[in-house]
């Protein structure tokens, strides 16, 4: 059945129109900024629909975290290809599970209503009808089986420490939105994002790849964790009023908009300060300073977060009502790739230190 032409509202992004099926369209699900609209999803094959529904465009942050862990292992000449490949796959799979779980529980608990920000800036897989409950559950079961297998492999390979890391990851994944009192309802979801994409993924990933703990990996994880946290804090500032009305006590709801924007500005600036300190102390490679090329975007994010959001989107703006979220995401993408490039140079020239 074709959806009525009048269904999309001006607040919903036009998105890019999918033109193909198969592997080419699967790859396109990982690029751009927002996936297509619900009626456009009907043109896609089940795998493409599932990838768009999993918000695959944001999975780059988990991909980058895995690369950082692998490059740190390579720098120390402790790199192992098979564990690294499984870390890479595992991180992306877990992130997909998190995205789909977030939408499932958002719909189940009545948080993702027709007037919610989540329904306005991109398609909701369940509530839009773009993906059936059967397809969603089937996909989640496949992803869970893959993640569990990888977790068991690392437990067998690395022992008790891997048990702790796997258990911590599973607990935080469950607690973020599936627990009876989810972390994002308690003002702890943003801090959980810092822990997961920072110390747990980067430093923990280094451990399961190498079998050794590393203080350098722990320091290196902090800026990246702060960057991912800034994306989530920005998103929750954007939807603060709605969340408050739904009794979702996110960190911006608890702090208030002004203090939340101040907190997020400090997080962005601290990303660069930690890297500078790490290089000065000889913990990080000097090539990590390559991230300074992302400073113009960082400064733009700081400036945008220094003022209240506009009451209406600028002409041609994609992603409304997200405002602070988008500027933080755009910054963090570039920051992440430059950080990866800097650590890659450090792995090639490990003896270069200040």
Residue pairs with C-beta under 8 A, 6 or more apart in sequence:
2 39
2 42
3 38
3 39
7 38
7 39
8 37
8 39
9 120
11 120
11 320
11 321
12 37
12 120
12 121
13 34
13 121
13 122
13 318
13 319
13 320
14 37
14 318
15 32
15 34
15 35
15 36
15 37
15 40
15 122
15 318
16 28
16 32
16 36
17 36
17 40
18 25
18 28
18 36
18 40
18 43
18 44
18 48
19 25
20 28
21 43
21 44
21 45
21 48
22 45
22 48
25 44
25 45
25 48
26 47
26 48
26 51
29 35
29 48
29 51
29 52
29 56
29 57
30 51
30 56
30 57
30 59
30 60
31 57
32 57
33 57
33 318
33 319
33 326
34 57
34 121
34 122
34 318
34 319
35 41
35 52
35 53
35 55
35 56
35 57
35 122
35 123
36 52
36 123
37 123
38 123
38 128
38 129
38 130
41 49
41 52
41 53
41 123
41 128
41 130
41 131
42 130
44 52
46 135
49 130
49 131
49 135
50 131
50 135
50 136
50 139
52 123
52 130
53 100
53 103
53 123
53 125
53 130
53 131
53 136
54 96
54 99
54 100
54 125
54 139
55 99
55 122
56 96
58 95
58 99
58 329
59 92
59 95
59 96
60 333
60 336
61 95
61 197
61 228
61 231
61 332
61 336
62 91
62 92
62 94
62 95
62 197
62 201
63 88
63 91
63 92
64 224
64 336
64 337
64 339
64 340
65 91
65 197
65 201
65 202
65 205
65 224
66 84
66 87
66 88
66 91
66 92
66 201
66 205
67 88
67 340
68 202
68 205
68 220
68 221
68 224
68 339
68 340
68 343
69 84
69 87
69 201
69 202
69 203
69 204
69 205
69 206
69 209
69 217
70 79
70 84
70 87
70 88
70 205
70 209
71 340
71 343
71 344
71 346
71 347
72 202
72 206
72 214
72 216
72 217
72 220
72 343
72 347
73 79
73 80
73 84
73 206
73 209
73 210
74 347
75 285
75 343
75 346
75 347
75 350
76 210
76 212
76 214
76 216
76 350
77 350
78 209
78 210
78 211
78 212
79 209
79 210
80 209
80 210
83 154
83 157
83 208
83 209
84 209
86 150
86 153
86 154
87 205
87 208
87 209
89 146
89 150
90 146
90 147
90 150
90 151
91 201
91 205
93 143
93 146
93 147
93 150
94 147
94 169
94 173
96 143
97 140
97 143
97 144
97 147
97 173
98 173
98 176
98 177
100 125
100 136
100 139
100 140
100 143
101 140
101 173
101 177
101 178
102 176
102 177
103 112
103 118
103 124
103 125
103 126
104 126
104 136
105 111
105 177
105 178
105 182
106 112
106 116
106 118
106 124
106 177
107 124
107 126
107 127
110 246
111 118
111 246
111 248
112 118
112 119
112 124
112 127
113 119
114 127
115 242
116 239
116 242
116 246
117 238
117 239
117 242
117 321
117 322
118 124
118 239
119 127
119 128
120 320
120 321
121 319
121 320
121 321
121 322
122 319
123 130
124 130
125 131
125 136
126 133
126 136
151 166
151 169
151 170
154 162
154 165
154 166
154 208
155 162
155 163
155 166
157 208
157 211
158 207
158 208
158 211
161 207
161 213
162 207
162 208
165 200
165 204
165 207
165 208
168 200
168 204
169 196
169 200
169 204
172 183
172 192
172 195
172 196
172 200
175 182
175 183
175 192
176 182
176 183
176 184
176 189
176 192
177 183
177 184
177 189
182 189
183 189
183 192
184 236
184 248
184 250
185 247
185 248
185 249
185 250
186 249
187 249
187 250
187 251
187 253
187 254
188 251
189 232
189 236
189 250
189 251
190 229
190 232
190 233
190 236
190 250
190 251
191 229
191 251
193 225
193 228
193 229
193 231
193 232
194 225
194 226
194 228
194 229
195 225
196 225
196 228
197 224
197 225
197 228
197 229
198 221
198 222
198 224
198 225
198 226
198 228
198 229
199 218
199 221
199 222
199 225
201 221
202 217
202 220
202 221
202 224
202 225
203 213
203 214
203 217
203 218
203 220
203 221
206 212
206 213
206 214
206 217
207 213
207 214
207 217
215 283
216 278
216 283
216 284
219 274
219 278
219 283
219 284
220 278
220 283
220 284
220 288
220 343
222 274
223 270
223 271
223 272
223 274
223 275
223 291
223 339
224 271
224 336
224 339
226 267
226 268
226 270
226 271
226 274
227 267
227 268
227 271
227 328
227 331
227 332
227 335
227 336
228 332
229 267
230 264
230 267
230 268
230 271
230 301
230 328
230 331
230 332
231 325
231 328
231 329
231 332
233 251
233 252
233 260
233 263
233 264
233 267
233 324
233 328
234 264
234 305
234 322
234 323
234 324
234 325
234 326
234 327
234 328
234 329
235 322
235 324
235 325
236 243
236 250
236 251
236 252
236 253
236 260
237 252
237 257
237 260
237 261
237 264
237 305
237 324
237 325
238 309
238 321
238 322
238 323
238 324
238 325
239 321
240 250
240 252
240 253
240 257
240 260
243 249
243 250
243 252
243 253
244 253
251 260
251 263
252 260
255 263
257 308
261 305
261 306
261 324
264 305
264 324
264 328
265 301
265 302
265 305
265 306
268 298
268 301
268 302
268 305
268 328
268 331
269 298
269 302
271 291
271 298
271 335
272 291
272 292
272 295
272 298
275 284
275 288
275 289
275 291
275 339
276 289
278 284
278 288
279 285
279 286
279 288
279 289
279 354
280 354
282 353
282 354
284 346
285 342
285 343
285 345
285 346
285 349
285 350
285 352
285 353
286 346
286 352
286 353
286 354
287 341
287 342
287 343
287 345
287 346
287 349
287 352
288 339
288 342
288 343
288 346
289 342
290 338
290 339
290 341
290 342
290 345
291 335
291 338
291 339
291 342
293 334
293 338
294 331
294 334
294 335
294 338
297 330
297 331
297 334
297 335
298 331
298 335
300 327
300 331
301 327
301 328
301 330
301 331
304 323
304 324
304 327
305 324
305 327
309 323
309 324
310 323
313 320
313 321
319 325
319 326
346 352
